[in-house]
Amino acid sequence: MLILGIILFGMLIGAGAQLILGRHGRPIDWTMAFVSGLLGSFVGGLLISLLSGDGIELRASGVIGSIVGAVLVTLAWTALRNRSAHG
């Protein structure tokens, strides 16, 4: 159950990152949401939680770090996809 919860949380964070950045009339890319949500949650959430002293518990700092991490991963993914499409 924990694994399923982590996957769903990551997908929601990744979808939120796409909504924050704007979808430009396109539907949510759930593959990108899955990847960016999990990577962003792991890197951003874990890093911010540990730096703020909250540990690994679910706190606001970890959720904010997860969103920031997912936004950064989504930006990188979009930049790489656009770069490979044009070159």
MOPAC internal coordinates of N, CA, C and O (Angstrom, degrees):
PM7 1SCF
backbone

  N    0.0000 0     0.00 0     0.00 0    0    0    0
  C    1.4484 1     0.00 0     0.00 0    1    0    0
  C    1.5298 1   111.29 1     0.00 0    2    1    0
  O    1.2310 1   120.56 1   142.89 1    3    2    1
  N    1.3291 1   116.53 1   -37.11 1    3    2    1
  C    1.4594 1   120.16 1  -179.51 1    5    3    2
  C    1.5215 1   110.83 1   -62.74 1    6    5    3
  O    1.2310 1   120.37 1   138.10 1    7    6    5
  N    1.3322 1   116.90 1   -41.90 1    7    6    5
  C    1.4659 1   120.98 1   179.88 1    9    7    6
  C    1.5284 1   110.12 1   -62.18 1   10    9    7
  O    1.2310 1   120.51 1   136.32 1   11   10    9
  N    1.3236 1   116.62 1   -43.68 1   11   10    9
  C    1.4614 1   120.69 1   178.87 1   13   11   10
  C    1.5295 1   110.74 1   -62.68 1   14   13   11
  O    1.2310 1   120.36 1   139.11 1   15   14   13
  N    1.3206 1   116.92 1   -40.89 1   15   14   13
  C    1.4667 1   120.93 1   177.29 1   17   15   14
  C    1.5108 1   112.17 1   -63.29 1   18   17   15
  O    1.2310 1   120.15 1   138.81 1   19   18   17
  N    1.3248 1   117.33 1   -41.19 1   19   18   17
  C    1.4632 1   121.41 1   178.71 1   21   19   18
  C    1.5289 1   110.67 1   -64.72 1   22   21   19
  O    1.2310 1   120.25 1   138.15 1   23   22   21
  N    1.3229 1   117.12 1   -41.85 1   23   22   21
  C    1.4645 1   121.13 1   179.29 1   25   23   22
  C    1.5251 1   110.38 1   -64.14 1   26   25   23
  O    1.2310 1   120.04 1   134.17 1   27   26   25
  N    1.3278 1   117.52 1   -45.83 1   27   26   25
  C    1.4615 1   120.69 1   179.69 1   29   27   26
  C    1.5327 1   111.81 1   -64.98 1   30   29   27
  O    1.2310 1   120.50 1   138.86 1   31   30   29
  N    1.3369 1   116.66 1   -41.14 1   31   30   29
  C    1.4640 1   120.71 1   177.01 1   33   31   30
  C    1.5244 1   110.12 1   -61.27 1   34   33   31
  O    1.2310 1   120.32 1   135.62 1   35   34   33
  N    1.3251 1   117.00 1   -44.38 1   35   34   33
  C    1.4653 1   121.18 1   179.02 1   37   35   34
  C    1.5164 1   112.27 1   -62.10 1   38   37   35
  O    1.2310 1   120.37 1   138.48 1   39   38   37
  N    1.3313 1   116.90 1   -41.52 1   39   38   37
  C    1.4607 1   120.23 1   179.37 1   41   39   38
  C    1.5311 1   110.93 1   -66.07 1   42   41   39
  O    1.2310 1   120.13 1   140.90 1   43   42   41
  N    1.3211 1   117.35 1   -39.10 1   43   42   41
  C    1.4658 1   120.07 1   178.06 1   45   43   42
  C    1.5289 1   111.22 1   -66.65 1   46   45   43
  O    1.2310 1   120.57 1   138.86 1   47   46   45
  N    1.3251 1   116.51 1   -41.14 1   47   46   45
  C    1.4718 1   120.15 1   177.58 1   49   47   46
  C    1.5287 1   109.82 1   -64.27 1   50   49   47
  O    1.2310 1   119.98 1   137.04 1   51   50   49
  N    1.3262 1   117.65 1   -42.96 1   51   50   49
  C    1.4672 1   121.40 1   178.64 1   53   51   50
  C    1.5223 1   112.57 1   -64.08 1   54   53   51
  O    1.2310 1   120.50 1   139.60 1   55   54   53
  N    1.3349 1   116.64 1   -40.40 1   55   54   53
  C    1.4650 1   120.30 1   176.97 1   57   55   54
  C    1.5267 1   109.66 1   -66.33 1   58   57   55
  O    1.2310 1   120.33 1   141.14 1   59   58   57
  N    1.3259 1   116.97 1   -38.86 1   59   58   57
  C    1.4652 1   120.69 1   176.66 1   61   59   58
  C    1.5170 1   111.61 1   -62.18 1   62   61   59
  O    1.2310 1   120.34 1   141.75 1   63   62   61
  N    1.3258 1   116.96 1   -38.25 1   63   62   61
  C    1.4637 1   120.68 1   177.70 1   65   63   62
  C    1.5232 1   110.77 1   -62.78 1   66   65   63
  O    1.2310 1   120.28 1   139.31 1   67   66   65
  N    1.3308 1   117.06 1   -40.69 1   67   66   65
  C    1.4585 1   119.99 1   177.63 1   69   67   66
  C    1.5262 1   111.21 1   -65.83 1   70   69   67
  O    1.2310 1   120.45 1   142.27 1   71   70   69
  N    1.3242 1   116.75 1   -37.73 1   71   70   69
  C    1.4620 1   120.11 1   178.00 1   73   71   70
  C    1.5300 1   111.00 1   -66.96 1   74   73   71
  O    1.2310 1   120.28 1   141.67 1   75   74   73
  N    1.3333 1   117.06 1   -38.33 1   75   74   73
  C    1.4629 1   120.95 1   178.38 1   77   75   74
  C    1.5257 1   110.45 1   -64.05 1   78   77   75
  O    1.2310 1   120.48 1   137.72 1   79   78   77
  N    1.3254 1   116.69 1   -42.28 1   79   78   77
  C    1.4627 1   120.82 1  -177.57 1   81   79   78
  C    1.5237 1   112.70 1   -79.44 1   82   81   79
  O    1.2310 1   119.83 1   163.14 1   83   82   81
  N    1.3027 1   117.94 1   -16.86 1   83   82   81
  C    1.4637 1   121.57 1  -178.01 1   85   83   82
  C    1.5147 1   110.33 1    92.15 1   86   85   83
  O    1.2310 1   121.10 1   -43.42 1   87   86   85
  N    1.3031 1   115.51 1   136.58 1   87   86   85
  C    1.4636 1   120.10 1  -176.30 1   89   87   86
  C    1.5169 1   112.33 1  -100.71 1   90   89   87
  O    1.2310 1   119.57 1   172.68 1   91   90   89
  N    1.3289 1   118.42 1    -7.32 1   91   90   89
  C    1.4631 1   123.67 1   177.82 1   93   91   90
  C    1.5277 1   112.00 1    54.62 1   94   93   91
  O    1.2310 1   120.74 1  -136.61 1   95   94   93
  N    1.3291 1   116.19 1    43.39 1   95   94   93
  C    1.4611 1   121.17 1   176.81 1   97   95   94
  C    1.5145 1   114.88 1    80.81 1   98   97   95
  O    1.2310 1   119.84 1  -179.23 1   99   98   97
  N    1.2980 1   117.91 1     0.77 1   99   98   97
  C    1.4699 1   120.98 1   179.81 1  101   99   98
  C    1.5240 1   109.39 1   -96.62 1  102  101   99
  O    1.2310 1   120.54 1   -26.21 1  103  102  101
  N    1.3371 1   116.57 1   153.79 1  103  102  101
  C    1.4687 1   118.49 1   174.55 1  105  103  102
  C    1.5253 1   110.39 1   -72.45 1  106  105  103
  O    1.2310 1   120.93 1   -12.84 1  107  106  105
  N    1.3023 1   115.84 1   167.16 1  107  106  105
  C    1.4691 1   120.59 1   179.22 1  109  107  106
  C    1.5225 1   109.18 1   -65.63 1  110  109  107
  O    1.2310 1   120.75 1   -49.37 1  111  110  109
  N    1.3128 1   116.18 1   130.63 1  111  110  109
  C    1.4655 1   122.91 1   175.09 1  113  111  110
  C    1.5291 1   106.97 1   -84.06 1  114  113  111
  O    1.2310 1   120.36 1   -77.60 1  115  114  113
  N    1.3336 1   116.92 1   102.40 1  115  114  113
  C    1.4616 1   120.52 1  -173.17 1  117  115  114
  C    1.5197 1   112.98 1   -70.40 1  118  117  115
  O    1.2310 1   120.20 1   154.08 1  119  118  117
  N    1.3429 1   117.21 1   -25.92 1  119  118  117
  C    1.4684 1   119.21 1   175.09 1  121  119  118
  C    1.5202 1   109.58 1   -67.08 1  122  121  119
  O    1.2310 1   120.81 1   134.48 1  123  122  121
  N    1.3312 1   116.06 1   -45.52 1  123  122  121
  C    1.4573 1   120.06 1   177.70 1  125  123  122
  C    1.5297 1   110.12 1   -65.37 1  126  125  123
  O    1.2310 1   120.21 1   141.53 1  127  126  125
  N    1.3262 1   117.20 1   -38.47 1  127  126  125
  C    1.4661 1   120.78 1   178.97 1  129  127  126
  C    1.5236 1   110.50 1   -61.90 1  130  129  127
  O    1.2310 1   120.27 1   137.73 1  131  130  129
  N    1.3207 1   117.10 1   -42.27 1  131  130  129
  C    1.4595 1   121.79 1   179.31 1  133  131  130
  C    1.5211 1   111.32 1   -62.99 1  134  133  131
  O    1.2310 1   120.64 1   128.83 1  135  134  133
  N    1.3220 1   116.38 1   -51.17 1  135  134  133
  C    1.4643 1   121.09 1  -176.59 1  137  135  134
  C    1.5252 1   111.50 1   -67.46 1  138  137  135
  O    1.2310 1   120.58 1   129.68 1  139  138  137
  N    1.3337 1   116.50 1   -50.32 1  139  138  137
  C    1.4653 1   118.92 1  -177.68 1  141  139  138
  C    1.5187 1   111.44 1   -67.77 1  142  141  139
  O    1.2310 1   120.04 1   145.94 1  143  142  141
  N    1.3127 1   117.54 1   -34.06 1  143  142  141
  C    1.4597 1   120.28 1   177.97 1  145  143  142
  C    1.5090 1   112.43 1   -66.13 1  146  145  143
  O    1.2310 1   120.35 1   134.57 1  147  146  145
  N    1.3348 1   116.93 1   -45.43 1  147  146  145
  C    1.4626 1   119.52 1   179.97 1  149  147  146
  C    1.5251 1   111.81 1   -69.57 1  150  149  147
  O    1.2310 1   120.27 1   134.23 1  151  150  149
  N    1.3296 1   117.09 1   -45.77 1  151  150  149
  C    1.4698 1   119.46 1   179.02 1  153  151  150
  C    1.5210 1   111.40 1   -65.89 1  154  153  151
  O    1.2310 1   120.97 1   135.28 1  155  154  153
  N    1.3243 1   115.75 1   -44.72 1  155  154  153
  C    1.4599 1   119.56 1   179.93 1  157  155  154
  C    1.5117 1   112.43 1   -64.62 1  158  157  155
  O    1.2310 1   120.72 1   140.21 1  159  158  157
  N    1.3325 1   116.23 1   -39.79 1  159  158  157
  C    1.4612 1   119.98 1   178.47 1  161  159  158
  C    1.5205 1   110.73 1   -66.30 1  162  161  159
  O    1.2310 1   120.75 1   138.47 1  163  162  161
  N    1.3055 1   116.18 1   -41.53 1  163  162  161
  C    1.4566 1   119.20 1  -178.46 1  165  163  162
  C    1.5218 1   111.05 1   -66.81 1  166  165  163
  O    1.2310 1   120.77 1   127.31 1  167  166  165
  N    1.3143 1   116.13 1   -52.69 1  167  166  165
  C    1.4574 1   119.93 1  -175.49 1  169  167  166
  C    1.5263 1   111.38 1   -74.50 1  170  169  167
  O    1.2310 1   120.54 1   122.32 1  171  170  169
  N    1.3188 1   116.58 1   -57.68 1  171  170  169
  C    1.4546 1   120.32 1  -176.28 1  173  171  170
  C    1.5110 1   113.53 1   -67.31 1  174  173  171
  O    1.2310 1   120.73 1   132.63 1  175  174  173
  N    1.3358 1   116.21 1   -47.37 1  175  174  173
  C    1.4586 1   120.24 1  -178.29 1  177  175  174
  C    1.5093 1   112.74 1   -64.87 1  178  177  175
  O    1.2310 1   120.76 1   134.71 1  179  178  177
  N    1.3201 1   116.15 1   -45.29 1  179  178  177
  C    1.4594 1   120.23 1  -179.60 1  181  179  178
  C    1.5239 1   110.56 1   -66.25 1  182  181  179
  O    1.2310 1   120.19 1   135.48 1  183  182  181
  N    1.3128 1   117.23 1   -44.52 1  183  182  181
  C    1.4635 1   120.72 1  -177.88 1  185  183  182
  C    1.5296 1   111.59 1   -63.45 1  186  185  183
  O    1.2310 1   120.39 1   131.77 1  187  186  185
  N    1.3252 1   116.86 1   -48.23 1  187  186  185
  C    1.4636 1   120.12 1  -179.15 1  189  187  186
  C    1.5275 1   110.88 1   -66.54 1  190  189  187
  O    1.2310 1   119.82 1   139.83 1  191  190  189
  N    1.3192 1   117.95 1   -40.17 1  191  190  189
  C    1.4655 1   120.38 1   179.04 1  193  191  190
  C    1.5197 1   111.59 1   -62.14 1  194  193  191
  O    1.2310 1   120.68 1   136.68 1  195  194  193
  N    1.3174 1   116.31 1   -43.32 1  195  194  193
  C    1.4577 1   119.44 1  -179.40 1  197  195  194
  C    1.5278 1   111.67 1   -70.65 1  198  197  195
  O    1.2310 1   120.17 1   141.79 1  199  198  197
  N    1.3381 1   117.28 1   -38.21 1  199  198  197
  C    1.4656 1   119.98 1   179.46 1  201  199  198
  C    1.5270 1   112.18 1   -68.27 1  202  201  199
  O    1.2310 1   120.36 1   147.10 1  203  202  201
  N    1.3189 1   116.91 1   -32.90 1  203  202  201
  C    1.4681 1   119.61 1  -179.60 1  205  203  202
  C    1.5204 1   112.26 1   -84.50 1  206  205  203
  O    1.2310 1   120.14 1   173.90 1  207  206  205
  N    1.3195 1   117.33 1    -6.10 1  207  206  205
  C    1.4579 1   121.08 1   177.38 1  209  207  206
  C    1.5187 1   114.47 1    84.54 1  210  209  207
  O    1.2310 1   120.04 1  -166.27 1  211  210  209
  N    1.3328 1   117.52 1    13.73 1  211  210  209
  C    1.4657 1   120.73 1  -179.53 1  213  211  210
  C    1.5253 1   112.73 1   -83.21 1  214  213  211
  O    1.2310 1   120.06 1   169.02 1  215  214  213
  N    1.3105 1   117.49 1   -10.98 1  215  214  213
  C    1.4597 1   119.87 1  -176.69 1  217  215  214
  C    1.5201 1   110.35 1    74.50 1  218  217  215
  O    1.2310 1   120.74 1    29.87 1  219  218  217
  N    1.3190 1   116.20 1  -150.13 1  219  218  217
  C    1.4605 1   120.71 1  -176.02 1  221  219  218
  C    1.5275 1   111.38 1  -100.20 1  222  221  219
  O    1.2310 1   119.23 1  -169.94 1  223  222  221
  N    1.2946 1   119.08 1    10.06 1  223  222  221
  C    1.4560 1   122.50 1   179.15 1  225  223  222
  C    1.5273 1   110.15 1   -75.14 1  226  225  223
  O    1.2310 1   121.02 1   -24.77 1  227  226  225
  N    1.3292 1   115.66 1   155.23 1  227  226  225
  C    1.4554 1   120.92 1   178.78 1  229  227  226
  C    1.5250 1   109.28 1   -74.77 1  230  229  227
  O    1.2310 1   120.99 1   -70.53 1  231  230  229
  N    1.2939 1   115.72 1   109.47 1  231  230  229
  C    1.4634 1   123.18 1   179.96 1  233  231  230
  C    1.5273 1   108.52 1  -133.32 1  234  233  231
  O    1.2310 1   121.06 1   -11.77 1  235  234  233
  N    1.3146 1   115.57 1   168.23 1  235  234  233
  C    1.4673 1   120.54 1  -179.51 1  237  235  234
  C    1.5273 1   111.47 1   -60.52 1  238  237  235
  O    1.2310 1   120.25 1   142.99 1  239  238  237
  N    1.3304 1   117.12 1   -37.01 1  239  238  237
  C    1.4685 1   119.46 1  -179.27 1  241  239  238
  C    1.5241 1   110.81 1   -63.06 1  242  241  239
  O    1.2310 1   119.86 1   141.76 1  243  242  241
  N    1.3070 1   117.87 1   -38.24 1  243  242  241
  C    1.4629 1   120.93 1   178.61 1  245  243  242
  C    1.5105 1   112.73 1   -69.30 1  246  245  243
  O    1.2310 1   120.38 1   142.18 1  247  246  245
  N    1.3287 1   116.88 1   -37.82 1  247  246  245
  C    1.4673 1   120.83 1   178.20 1  249  247  246
  C    1.5218 1   110.06 1   -67.17 1  250  249  247
  O    1.2310 1   120.26 1   136.88 1  251  250  249
  N    1.3294 1   117.10 1   -43.12 1  251  250  249
  C    1.4660 1   120.43 1   177.81 1  253  251  250
  C    1.5270 1   110.16 1   -64.01 1  254  253  251
  O    1.2310 1   120.30 1   137.14 1  255  254  253
  N    1.3174 1   117.03 1   -42.86 1  255  254  253
  C    1.4633 1   120.74 1   176.67 1  257  255  254
  C    1.5193 1   111.87 1   -61.92 1  258  257  255
  O    1.2310 1   120.31 1   142.99 1  259  258  257
  N    1.3278 1   117.01 1   -37.01 1  259  258  257
  C    1.4635 1   121.34 1   177.77 1  261  259  258
  C    1.5203 1   110.91 1   -63.75 1  262  261  259
  O    1.2310 1   120.65 1   136.24 1  263  262  261
  N    1.3157 1   116.36 1   -43.76 1  263  262  261
  C    1.4648 1   120.11 1   179.96 1  265  263  262
  C    1.5238 1   110.44 1   -65.59 1  266  265  263
  O    1.2310 1   120.21 1   134.63 1  267  266  265
  N    1.3273 1   117.21 1   -45.37 1  267  266  265
  C    1.4687 1   120.66 1   179.11 1  269  267  266
  C    1.5336 1   109.97 1   -61.65 1  270  269  267
  O    1.2310 1   120.21 1   135.62 1  271  270  269
  N    1.3277 1   117.20 1   -44.38 1  271  270  269
  C    1.4644 1   120.56 1   178.09 1  273  271  270
  C    1.5164 1   112.31 1   -61.84 1  274  273  271
  O    1.2310 1   120.25 1   138.43 1  275  274  273
  N    1.3322 1   117.12 1   -41.57 1  275  274  273
  C    1.4622 1   120.65 1   179.27 1  277  275  274
  C    1.5297 1   111.38 1   -67.30 1  278  277  275
  O    1.2310 1   120.22 1   143.15 1  279  278  277
  N    1.3233 1   117.19 1   -36.85 1  279  278  277
  C    1.4671 1   120.25 1   176.73 1  281  279  278
  C    1.5274 1   109.83 1   -63.45 1  282  281  279
  O    1.2310 1   120.13 1   136.69 1  283  282  281
  N    1.3247 1   117.35 1   -43.31 1  283  282  281
  C    1.4726 1   120.54 1   179.57 1  285  283  282
  C    1.5298 1   111.24 1   -64.95 1  286  285  283
  O    1.2310 1   120.21 1   138.14 1  287  286  285
  N    1.3263 1   117.20 1   -41.86 1  287  286  285
  C    1.4715 1   120.13 1   178.52 1  289  287  286
  C    1.5309 1   110.11 1   -65.54 1  290  289  287
  O    1.2310 1   120.15 1   139.32 1  291  290  289
  N    1.3203 1   117.33 1   -40.68 1  291  290  289
  C    1.4668 1   121.01 1   178.92 1  293  291  290
  C    1.5235 1   111.01 1   -64.42 1  294  293  291
  O    1.2310 1   120.10 1   138.37 1  295  294  293
  N    1.3310 1   117.41 1   -41.63 1  295  294  293
  C    1.4701 1   120.71 1   176.52 1  297  295  294
  C    1.5342 1   111.15 1   -61.02 1  298  297  295
  O    1.2310 1   120.63 1   135.08 1  299  298  297
  N    1.3198 1   116.40 1   -44.92 1  299  298  297
  C    1.4639 1   120.56 1   179.91 1  301  299  298
  C    1.5223 1   110.63 1   -64.06 1  302  301  299
  O    1.2310 1   120.33 1   136.08 1  303  302  301
  N    1.3316 1   116.97 1   -43.92 1  303  302  301
  C    1.4587 1   121.63 1  -179.54 1  305  303  302
  C    1.5331 1   109.87 1   -61.44 1  306  305  303
  O    1.2310 1   120.35 1   134.33 1  307  306  305
  N    1.3258 1   116.94 1   -45.67 1  307  306  305
  C    1.4599 1   121.37 1  -179.18 1  309  307  306
  C    1.5221 1   111.01 1   -64.72 1  310  309  307
  O    1.2310 1   120.17 1   138.65 1  311  310  309
  N    1.3241 1   117.29 1   -41.35 1  311  310  309
  C    1.4593 1   120.85 1   178.86 1  313  311  310
  C    1.5286 1   111.31 1   -63.36 1  314  313  311
  O    1.2310 1   120.51 1   136.42 1  315  314  313
  N    1.3309 1   116.64 1   -43.58 1  315  314  313
  C    1.4666 1   119.73 1   178.62 1  317  315  314
  C    1.5213 1   111.93 1   -65.67 1  318  317  315
  O    1.2310 1   120.64 1   140.34 1  319  318  317
  N    1.3242 1   116.38 1   -39.66 1  319  318  317
  C    1.4634 1   119.80 1   179.64 1  321  319  318
  C    1.5284 1   110.60 1   -66.75 1  322  321  319
  O    1.2310 1   120.18 1   138.27 1  323  322  321
  N    1.3304 1   117.26 1   -41.73 1  323  322  321
  C    1.4689 1   120.01 1   178.49 1  325  323  322
  C    1.5200 1   111.59 1   -68.26 1  326  325  323
  O    1.2310 1   120.51 1   143.51 1  327  326  325
  N    1.3162 1   116.62 1   -36.49 1  327  326  325
  C    1.4665 1   120.44 1   179.93 1  329  327  326
  C    1.5279 1   110.91 1   -66.46 1  330  329  327
  O    1.2310 1   120.24 1   137.49 1  331  330  329
  N    1.3338 1   117.14 1   -42.51 1  331  330  329
  C    1.4612 1   120.23 1  -179.54 1  333  331  330
  C    1.5383 1   110.94 1   -72.31 1  334  333  331
  O    1.2310 1   119.84 1   152.21 1  335  334  333
  N    1.3214 1   117.92 1   -27.79 1  335  334  333
  C    1.4590 1   120.73 1   178.64 1  337  335  334
  C    1.5342 1   111.97 1   -73.49 1  338  337  335
  O    1.2310 1   120.57 1   149.35 1  339  338  337
  N    1.3308 1   116.51 1   -30.65 1  339  338  337
  C    1.4685 1   120.45 1  -178.05 1  341  339  338
  C    1.5212 1   113.34 1   -95.35 1  342  341  339
  O    1.2310 1   120.04 1   168.84 1  343  342  341
  N    1.3188 1   117.53 1   -11.16 1  343  342  341
  C    1.4671 1   117.60 1  -175.19 1  345  343  342
  C    1.4185 1   111.27 1  -134.03 1  346  345  343
  O    1.2310 1   120.10 1   180.00 1  347  346  345

